[in-house]
Amino acid sequence: MEKFILGKKIEMTQIFEGEKVIPVTLIKAGPCFITQIKTKDKDGYQAVQIAFDEIKKLGKAVLGQMRGLGKFRYLKEFRAKQPAENSFKVGDKIDVSVFQIGDKVSVIGVSKGKGFQGGVKRWGFSGRNATHGVKHEHRTIGSVGMRFPQRVIKGRRMPGRMGVERVTIKNLKIIKIDKENNLFAIEGAVPGARGTLLEIKTEK
């Protein structure tokens, strides 16, 4: 059965195991509630919709979709490989207890925004020489086109806004689980700044 949950990034820290230091990310995950189950016959695909992060006020349209389960900030769908109606029911609670220490998970989030950046930082260009008459152009991208066609080819890597992209990190190991406080300690780094919404699911 698929395992999935929504959470928020808290911070990075480290855990000591003997002489070994393991960098981990702390994530506050759940509790989440199943608000809708989508089936192949009715919706064309199989998925489970869950809600996370309870709030005080919510619009009437979204409130109706919650089906009386409460008021939540986030709604997300997770695709199901098997018919979801056999394993899940509307109103079911999902918390960190469905996972186990050692599980390998994928963590999906939106990366940090870095603003407008040049080609050297955004794409890893080497820049120009530091000698041989190069002056004030050490980090410029150089030529961007050719004689024909007389335009910049679509897809050319150039300066622009960097970050704020959906990023998936695979094969991250769950090091510790705190069921009382709904906390994960996941080995390594995950996308986004503190407070970023994260989708956590087991590997296929």
Secondary structure as UniProt FT lines:
FT   STRAND          4..17
FT   TURN            18..19
FT   STRAND          20..29
FT   STRAND          32..38
FT   HELIX           40..43
FT   STRAND          47..54
FT   HELIX           60..65
FT   TURN            66..68
FT   STRAND          72..79
FT   HELIX           84..86
FT   TURN            90..91
FT   STRAND          93..94
FT   HELIX           96..98
FT   TURN            101..102
FT   STRAND          104..110
FT   STRAND          113..117
FT   HELIX           119..123
FT   TURN            132..133
FT   TURN            138..139
FT   TURN            154..155
FT   STRAND          160..163
FT   STRAND          166..178
FT   TURN            179..182
FT   STRAND          183..187
FT   TURN            194..195
FT   STRAND          197..202
//
